Amino acid sequence: MARAMEPPVNLQLIETSDTLTHVALSGRLDIEGLHEVDLKFHAATASRGVPSVVDFTRVEFVASLGMGMLLSCARSLSRKGAAMAIYGASEFVADTLRAAGIDQGIPLVATLEEAKAAVGVS
């Protein structure tokens, strides 16, 4: 019996409170992955309008469309007076994000604690 294919990217809600949204992404943020997660990610982050931290420890790859999703949500949050930070990205993914300038609008940090501090939540 063939196994069902896993989606290219998964989104897990870790915490949703009045002061913080904490989500984890895993897999590949490419065109297929973005199709699976874009609306869910926007709803979990930008639509809530509270500081958001994104766990990237299990993200394998980010294409330009995935970067666009991240920037779009970060800009929406900024207009609402909130911020987004990404933590735990592999060296490969972090280097890719930095090369594209994503770190100019979204802090890329190593730990959850650093991410919370970057968005102003203790």
RAZIBEL-V278671 format. One record per residue. N is the residue number from 1. RES is the residue in one letter. OMEGA is omega in whole degrees, -180 to 180 (* if undefined). BURIAL is + if it has 16 or more other C-alpha atoms within 10 Angstrom, else -. Layout:
# RAZIBEL-V278671
N_RES_OMEGA_BURIAL / N_RES_OMEGA_BURIAL
This chain:
# RAZIBEL-V278671
1_M_-179_- / 2_A_176_- / 3_R_175_- / 4_A_179_- / 5_M_176_- / 6_E_177_- / 7_P_-177_- / 8_P_179_+ / 9_V_177_+ / 10_N_176_+ / 11_L_177_+ / 12_Q_174_- / 13_L_-180_- / 14_I_179_- / 15_E_171_- / 16_T_179_- / 17_S_178_- / 18_D_-176_- / 19_T_-176_- / 20_L_166_+ / 21_T_179_+ / 22_H_180_+ / 23_V_175_+ / 24_A_173_+ / 25_L_175_+ / 26_S_179_+ / 27_G_-175_+ / 28_R_175_+ / 29_L_175_+ / 30_D_-175_+ / 31_I_178_- / 32_E_-179_- / 33_G_180_+ / 34_L_178_+ / 35_H_-178_+ / 36_E_-164_+ / 37_V_-172_+ / 38_D_-178_+ / 39_L_179_- / 40_K_-180_+ / 41_F_177_+ / 42_H_-180_+ / 43_A_-177_- / 44_A_-175_+ / 45_T_-172_+ / 46_A_-178_+ / 47_S_-180_- / 48_R_175_+ / 49_G_176_+ / 50_V_179_+ / 51_P_-176_+ / 52_S_173_+ / 53_V_-174_+ / 54_V_178_+ / 55_D_-179_+ / 56_F_-174_+ / 57_T_-178_+ / 58_R_175_+ / 59_V_-176_+ / 60_E_-172_+ / 61_F_175_+ / 62_V_176_+ / 63_A_-177_+ / 64_S_178_- / 65_L_176_+ / 66_G_177_+ / 67_M_178_+ / 68_G_177_- / 69_M_-180_+ / 70_L_-179_+ / 71_L_179_+ / 72_S_179_- / 73_C_179_+ / 74_A_178_+ / 75_R_177_+ / 76_S_178_+ / 77_L_-180_+ / 78_S_178_+ / 79_R_179_- / 80_K_178_- / 81_G_-179_- / 82_A_-178_+ / 83_A_177_+ / 84_M_172_+ / 85_A_178_+ / 86_I_177_+ / 87_Y_172_+ / 88_G_-179_+ / 89_A_174_+ / 90_S_179_+ / 91_E_180_- / 92_F_-179_- / 93_V_180_+ / 94_A_178_+ / 95_D_178_- / 96_T_-180_+ / 97_L_179_+ / 98_R_-180_- / 99_A_179_- / 100_A_179_- / 101_G_-178_- / 102_I_-178_+ / 103_D_176_+ / 104_Q_-180_- / 105_G_-179_- / 106_I_178_+ / 107_P_174_+ / 108_L_-176_+ / 109_V_-174_+ / 110_A_-170_+ / 111_T_176_- / 112_L_-179_+ / 113_E_178_- / 114_E_180_+ / 115_A_178_+ / 116_K_179_+ / 117_A_-179_- / 118_A_179_+ / 119_V_175_+ / 120_G_178_- / 121_V_-179_- / 122_S_*_-
